[in-house]
């Protein structure tokens, strides 16, 4: 009986120690996630189950809809109640997104009339492998293209922007427009034929200067919005060179907006993550911390993750 009493006392002491060490107890059920990306950056965060699901969906979106950026997740479950558990703090601001969206042709052509000069330079730089991948067919009645008389084109996106341990902004935002796509309102002025808009591609980074601003937090009734400014490091193809006007030298700024409403399990046809990025006209100013809700388009596949509300 004495032995049993001692064992119980020790067990009770351990339980009390676990309860009083709240920082360690808070780690229970969380996962330490290291995000390693092909742009040469790495960041470690602590994620709950919902955040982890979102990150996995975004990384899978980069694989399914290539834009020249890939990331891997290294997961370490934090299941310890006792002892010393050191966990990394989440970054101030963080965007991880991957998937594809539909750019409406009527919006792409805004400011360019119904035709572009013949003989316009079609591309700069080398053609990336990701730009050679064919998109899925746009079946009539199955996409929001039906809302635009000129249809739309697929755009793949990969985004990874965050602050590192030295409070320096790093990462990249890349986009690819797969080949075999065109818009009836963007034509060669000599032949009257639609100009191929893909393949087109650009890489961009937040250096030498850049901006990342996050507002709001994802809840059942609110969304998180991120504004970014990155700068082109490589560009290829008619759409991004001639319509969006992106250039490597000097590096063109890329103004993007990302809206996170939750994870794919909550999405419907009209309720899902959204964004604004080239080749659409920009609708945000990261430095001025202003955004416009009009002009955002829905992410059709993949996921957008925005964390670190200001």
Residue pairs with C-beta under 8 A, 6 or more apart in sequence:
14 82
17 82
18 24
18 25
18 81
18 82
19 25
21 81
21 82
23 85
24 80
24 81
24 82
24 83
24 84
24 85
25 81
27 46
27 78
27 79
27 80
27 85
27 87
28 78
28 79
28 80
28 81
29 48
29 49
29 78
29 79
30 46
30 47
30 48
30 77
30 78
30 87
31 46
31 47
31 48
31 49
31 52
31 75
31 76
31 77
31 78
32 44
32 45
32 46
32 47
32 75
32 76
32 77
32 78
32 87
32 88
33 44
33 45
33 46
33 47
33 52
33 55
33 73
33 74
33 75
33 76
34 42
34 43
34 44
34 73
34 74
34 76
35 42
35 43
35 44
35 45
35 55
35 71
35 72
35 73
35 96
35 160
36 42
36 71
36 72
36 74
37 69
37 70
37 71
37 72
37 160
37 171
37 172
38 69
38 70
38 71
39 69
39 160
39 171
39 172
39 205
41 160
41 162
41 164
41 170
41 171
41 172
43 91
43 94
43 162
43 164
44 88
45 51
45 88
45 90
45 91
45 94
45 307
46 78
46 87
46 88
46 89
46 90
47 55
50 263
51 305
51 307
52 75
53 263
53 265
54 96
54 260
54 262
54 263
54 303
54 305
55 73
55 96
55 305
56 73
57 263
57 264
57 302
57 303
58 96
58 97
58 98
58 99
58 302
58 303
58 304
58 305
59 70
59 71
59 72
59 73
59 96
59 98
60 98
60 302
61 97
61 98
61 99
61 100
61 158
61 301
61 302
61 303
62 69
62 70
62 71
62 98
62 99
62 158
62 302
63 70
63 98
64 98
64 99
64 301
64 302
65 98
65 99
65 100
65 156
65 157
65 301
65 302
66 130
66 133
66 156
66 158
66 176
67 98
67 130
67 156
67 157
67 158
67 174
67 175
67 176
67 201
68 128
68 130
68 158
68 174
68 176
68 201
68 203
69 98
69 158
69 159
69 160
69 172
69 174
70 158
71 96
71 98
71 160
78 85
78 87
90 307
90 308
91 162
91 163
91 307
91 308
92 163
92 167
92 308
93 161
93 162
93 163
93 212
93 213
93 214
93 226
93 307
93 308
93 310
94 161
94 162
94 214
94 305
94 306
94 307
94 308
95 159
95 160
95 161
95 162
95 171
95 212
95 214
95 226
95 228
95 258
95 304
95 305
95 306
96 159
96 160
96 305
97 157
97 158
97 159
97 160
97 258
97 273
97 275
97 299
97 302
97 303
97 304
97 305
98 157
98 158
98 159
98 302
98 303
99 156
99 157
99 299
99 300
99 301
99 302
99 303
99 304
100 135
100 154
100 155
100 156
100 157
100 299
100 300
100 301
100 302
101 154
101 155
101 157
101 275
101 297
101 298
101 299
101 300
102 143
102 144
102 145
102 152
102 153
102 154
102 155
102 297
102 298
102 300
103 152
103 153
103 154
103 155
103 177
103 279
103 280
103 297
104 144
104 145
104 147
104 148
104 150
104 151
104 152
104 297
105 148
105 150
105 151
105 152
105 153
105 183
105 184
105 185
105 186
106 148
106 149
106 150
106 185
107 148
107 280
107 281
107 295
108 153
108 183
108 186
108 197
108 239
108 243
108 279
108 280
109 150
109 183
109 185
109 186
109 243
110 281
111 281
112 186
112 243
114 185
114 186
114 187
115 186
115 187
115 188
115 189
115 192
116 186
116 187
116 188
116 189
116 195
116 242
116 243
117 189
118 188
118 189
118 190
118 191
120 238
120 242
121 241
121 242
122 237
122 238
122 241
122 242
123 200
123 236
123 237
123 238
123 241
124 235
124 236
124 241
124 247
124 248
125 234
125 235
125 236
125 248
126 236
127 199
127 201
127 236
127 237
128 176
128 201
128 234
128 236
130 156
130 176
130 201
131 176
131 177
131 178
131 179
131 198
131 199
131 200
131 201
131 236
131 237
132 178
132 179
132 199
133 176
133 178
133 179
134 178
134 179
134 180
135 154
135 178
135 180
135 181
135 198
136 154
138 145
138 151
138 152
138 154
140 146
143 152
143 300
144 152
144 298
145 151
145 152
150 183
150 184
150 185
151 183
151 184
152 183
153 177
153 181
153 182
153 183
153 197
153 198
154 177
154 178
154 181
155 175
155 176
155 177
155 277
155 279
156 175
156 176
156 177
156 178
157 173
157 174
157 175
157 275
157 277
157 302
158 172
158 173
158 174
158 175
159 171
159 172
159 173
159 174
159 228
159 256
159 258
159 304
160 171
160 172
160 173
161 169
161 170
161 171
161 172
161 173
161 206
161 212
161 226
161 228
161 230
162 169
162 170
162 171
162 212
163 169
163 170
163 212
164 170
169 206
169 207
169 210
169 211
169 212
170 205
170 206
170 207
171 205
171 206
172 203
172 204
172 205
172 206
172 230
172 233
173 204
173 228
173 230
173 254
173 256
173 277
174 201
174 202
174 203
174 204
175 201
175 202
175 240
175 277
175 278
176 199
176 200
176 201
177 197
177 198
177 199
177 200
177 201
177 237
177 239
177 240
177 279
178 198
178 199
179 196
179 198
179 199
180 196
180 198
181 196
181 197
181 198
182 194
182 195
182 196
182 197
183 194
183 197
184 194
186 194
186 195
186 197
186 243
187 193
187 194
187 195
188 194
188 195
195 238
196 238
197 237
197 238
197 239
197 243
198 237
198 239
199 236
199 237
200 236
200 237
200 238
200 239
200 240
200 241
200 279
201 234
201 235
201 236
201 237
201 240
202 232
202 234
202 235
202 236
202 240
202 246
202 254
202 278
203 232
203 233
203 234
203 235
204 230
204 231
204 232
204 233
204 254
205 230
205 231
205 233
206 212
206 228
206 229
206 230
206 231
207 231
208 231
209 229
209 231
210 228
210 229
210 230
210 231
211 227
211 228
211 229
211 286
211 287
212 226
212 227
212 228
212 286
213 226
213 227
213 228
213 286
213 289
213 310
214 224
214 225
214 226
214 227
214 306
214 307
214 308
214 309
214 310
215 224
215 225
215 289
215 309
215 310
216 222
216 223
216 224
216 225
216 309
217 224
217 309
218 224
218 260
218 261
218 262
218 306
223 259
223 260
223 261
224 259
224 260
224 306
224 307
224 309
225 257
225 258
225 259
225 260
225 291
225 306
226 257
226 258
226 260
226 306
227 255
227 256
227 257
227 284
227 285
227 286
227 289
227 291
228 254
228 255
228 256
228 257
228 258
228 286
229 253
229 254
229 255
229 256
229 286
229 287
230 253
230 254
230 256
231 251
231 252
231 253
231 254
232 246
232 247
232 248
232 251
232 252
232 253
232 254
233 248
233 251
234 248
235 241
235 246
235 247
235 248
235 252
239 279
240 246
240 278
240 279
241 247
243 279
244 278
244 279
245 252
246 252
246 254
246 278
254 277
254 278
255 282
255 284
255 285
255 286
256 275
256 276
256 277
256 282
256 284
257 275
257 276
257 277
257 283
257 284
257 291
257 296
258 273
258 274
258 275
258 304
258 306
259 273
259 274
259 275
259 296
259 304
259 306
260 273
260 304
260 305
260 306
261 271
261 272
261 273
261 274
262 273
263 303
264 272
264 303
267 273
270 298
272 298
272 299
272 300
273 298
273 299
273 303
273 304
274 296
274 297
274 298
274 299
274 304
275 296
275 297
275 299
275 304
276 282
276 283
276 284
276 295
276 296
276 297
280 295
280 297
281 295
283 291
283 292
283 294
283 295
283 296
284 290
284 291
284 292
285 291
